[in-house]
Amino acid sequence: MILIIDFGSQFNQLIARRVRESRVYCRIVPPSITIQDIRKYNPEGIILSGGPSSIYEKNSPKTDEKIFDLNIPILGICYGMQFMIHAMGGDVKRADKREYGFAELKIQNHDDLFQAVDPRTSCWMSHGDSIKSIPRGFSITASTENTPIAAIVNKNKRFFGLQFHPEVHHTPKGKKMLQNFLFPICGCRRNWTMKNFARNAISEIQETVGDKKVILGLSGGVDSSVAALLIHQAIGGNLTCIFVDNGLLRKNEAEKLKKTFGRNMKINIRFVNAGGKFLKALSKVTDPEKKRKIIGKVFMDVFEAEAQKIKDAEFLAQGTLYPDIIESQSAFGGPTSVIKSHHNVGGLPKKMKLKLVEPLKYLFKDEVRLLGKALNLDEEMIWRQPFPGPGLAIRIIGEITQKRLSVLKEVDATLLEEIRAAGYYRKLWQSFAVLLPLKSVGIMGDQRTYENIVAIRAVTSKDAMTADWAKLPHKLLGKISNRIINEVQGVNRVVYDISSKPPSTIEWE
Ligand code: XMP
């Protein structure tokens, strides 16, 4: 494995992604990690990440300098390189101004990191300080016009430094450089596969849980579904899933879930039909944040009441993912600091004093999908678009009533049918319908109508932080609109949302 010491760069998750894409396991750890803990991990190599600080700042992050006596290959990136050079007696020059953007890298030495990389290649710079002089034992391996010391090596110690960022796409040969570090230099093997992960995770769960009972809140999303499958394979009948049907799901979702998990996979599931409770609590509420709060609270009440019925449960399982953990650990603090509560579960049932099991907490979303595949989860479940915890409640603008809910369910089902048939479902991050609190005049046959308007929202995105409205073909949009207006009673107008995020958001509420 590879350890990545987190000095706070915004690109750290990308370093981890590149390493894992090369099928090598890695963990991001804070600089406060002790030498003993590093030894316990027994890494093949260590990457010192970039970071926003200058090593001259009083509170800049530092890690124990004994790391340089461990006889483990080390790659310092940007701030990580400066930290290494400073610690080993070189000079770091304070910046007059930041260098940001593309630069042409001139490679002088093609051994090690730059094997099979062209002598001239682009690299991405984002730094203030730079290296002024290198300590004994080091030599310069590449430079750019503004940065004469852009890459360095200490062959004896197997230490490497890059002033630029090999992990970003803007450094086209960056992945090759990282792989040169992983394989010829560190001697890693490509053994990080989801089959291996599943095998290890199953025995870890068995060790942690023993013969005790585990409760899991199943939402139907890919994370909780994969967590359920994995834990079920580890402990079988000692896992009980609770599925709270809040009545705000897409058409037929609850039935599909029953079939997939209950009937096909024989997982214990308690279905709680709480649609009435949610609808009652939401009655006459129009404010989006109030809706969310009410739904969160009713969910916790219902979940807790159901969980209390499961005697002797000692563990609560959650489908927390690695980005949640990385984001919630402070850049320089310990990984054990606040961990974000799961969106759809909202934390531990307090009265029950359950211990947490989070078998996916070191995985990225696409790895969870691969794991689902390795565990034979339905393709349909694996590729489900994200669906918000508050469900259709935040897609009915204004008041939520049974009637409006059923109109939206029908519209949404028709929309998804067409999106799937046209082969767009997996290409889109999300696609859904929104019921507006407005009516418009229409004409059907010879009759004047005065009915609802729905908006169609379809976006592409990588992580929901930014999103672009999808350029769906006009023919497809036309078909969707025709079918909705003709088939769903109570709708006489369809509009398409052409706003991107930012400044809009994906959901309307
Ligand atoms: P926005 O609308 O903020 O959405 O651009 C970003 C992503 O988050 C989802 N979303 C939610 N998910 N509870 C959730 O579990 C919520 O209250 C919630 N609000 C938005 C949204 O569907 C999109 O994927």
Boltz pocket constraint, residues with backbone or C-beta under 6 A from the ligand:
constraints:
  - pocket:
      binder: B
      contacts: [[A, 292], [A, 343], [A, 344], [A, 386], [A, 387], [A, 388], [A, 389], [A, 390], [A, 430], [A, 464], [A, 501], [A, 504], [A, 505], [A, 506], [A, 507], [A, 508], [A, 509]]
      max_distance: 6.0
